[in-house]
């Protein structure tokens, strides 16, 4: 079996060093600024799309729950202590997730995100 060096697998910078894509791999820390900005967006949003995830990897799996809690409702669309939940969560996933079963998501569009998201974008451009 032929060995392949990591230099052949990774894109290289002009300086010759390996470039890393802007992703966080398992067991890598999420940059603090990204966590903070994500939390701020959770508190401001009125529509959250949860796409292509098991919703079981934290802290990101908790984002829809936090948005729901902050919006005043623990149950989708419920009136809790006189406040209507003003965030709607739409899951686009091949399978239901804990968010579906817990009632955090208002809608589940079941299927592959690669096929569904372009169709949603197309419909939005028509509006």
C-alpha positions in Angstrom: 0.0 0.0 0.0 1.4 3.4 -1.0 1.8 6.0 1.8 0.4 9.4 1.1 1.9 12.4 2.9 -0.3 15.0 4.6 1.1 17.6 2.2 -0.7 15.8 -0.6 -4.0 15.9 1.3 -4.1 19.4 2.5 -4.1 22.6 0.5 -1.0 24.7 1.0 -0.5 28.4 1.7 1.9 30.4 -0.5 4.4 30.1 2.4 4.2 26.3 2.1 2.4 25.6 5.4 -0.8 23.5 5.3 -4.0 25.5 5.3 -6.9 24.4 7.5 -10.5 24.9 6.4 -12.7 27.1 8.6 -14.2 24.2 10.5 -14.0 22.8 14.0 -13.2 19.1 14.2 -14.3 16.9 17.0 -12.4 17.6 20.3 -11.2 21.0 19.0 -12.4 24.0 20.9 -14.8 26.4 19.3 -13.2 29.9 19.1 -14.6 32.1 21.9 -15.7 34.8 19.5 -17.7 32.3 17.5 -19.5 31.0 20.6 -20.3 34.6 21.8 -21.6 35.7 18.4 -23.7 32.5 18.1 -25.3 33.1 21.5 -26.1 36.7 20.5 -27.7 35.6 17.3 -29.7 33.0 19.2 -31.2 35.7 21.4 -32.1 37.9 18.4 -33.5 35.5 15.9 -37.1 34.8 15.2 -36.5 31.9 12.8 -33.8 29.3 13.3 -32.9 26.7 10.6 -31.4 23.5 12.0 -29.9 21.6 9.0 -28.2 18.3 8.6 -27.4 17.5 12.2 -28.1 14.9 14.8 -28.6 17.8 17.3 -26.6 15.7 19.8 -23.2 17.5 19.7 -22.9 20.3 22.3 -22.7 23.2 22.8 -24.3 23.8 19.3 -27.1 21.2 20.0 -28.3 23.5 22.7 -28.7 26.6 20.5 -32.3 25.9 19.5 -33.3 25.2 23.1 -31.7 28.4 24.3 -33.5 30.4 21.6 -36.8 28.9 22.6 -36.2 29.5 26.3 -35.2 33.1 25.7 -38.1 33.8 23.5 -40.4 33.0 26.4 -41.8 29.6 25.4 -40.7 26.1 26.3 -43.4 24.6 24.0 -43.5 25.8 20.4 -45.9 28.6 19.9 -47.1 28.3 23.5 -48.3 31.1 25.7 -46.0 30.9 28.7 -46.6 33.5 31.5 -48.3 35.8 29.1 -45.6 35.7 26.5 -45.8 34.0 23.1 -42.7 32.2 21.9 -41.5 34.4 19.0 -38.9 32.1 17.6 -39.8 29.4 15.1 -37.4 26.5 14.5 -37.4 24.5 11.3 -35.4 21.3 11.1 -34.1 20.2 7.7 -32.8 16.7 8.3 -32.9 13.1 6.9 -34.2 12.0 10.3 -36.0 13.4 13.3 -33.7 14.5 16.1 -34.1 15.1 19.9 -35.2 18.6 19.0 -38.1 17.1 17.1 -39.1 14.7 19.9 -38.7 17.4 22.6 -41.0 19.7 20.7 -38.3 22.4 20.3 -38.7 22.3 16.5 -41.9 23.7 15.1 -41.4 21.9 11.7 -39.4 19.0 10.3 -38.7 19.0 6.6 -37.5 15.5 6.2 -34.9 14.8 3.4 -31.4 15.7 2.3 -30.3 19.3 3.0 -28.5 19.4 -0.3 -31.8 19.0 -2.1 -34.1 20.9 0.2 -32.2 24.1 1.0 -31.8 25.1 -2.7 -35.5 24.7 -3.1 -36.2 26.8 -0.1 -33.8 29.5 -1.4 -35.5 29.4 -4.8 -38.9 29.9 -3.2 -37.6 32.8 -1.1 -36.3 34.6 -4.2 -39.8 34.4 -5.7 -41.4 36.1 -2.7 
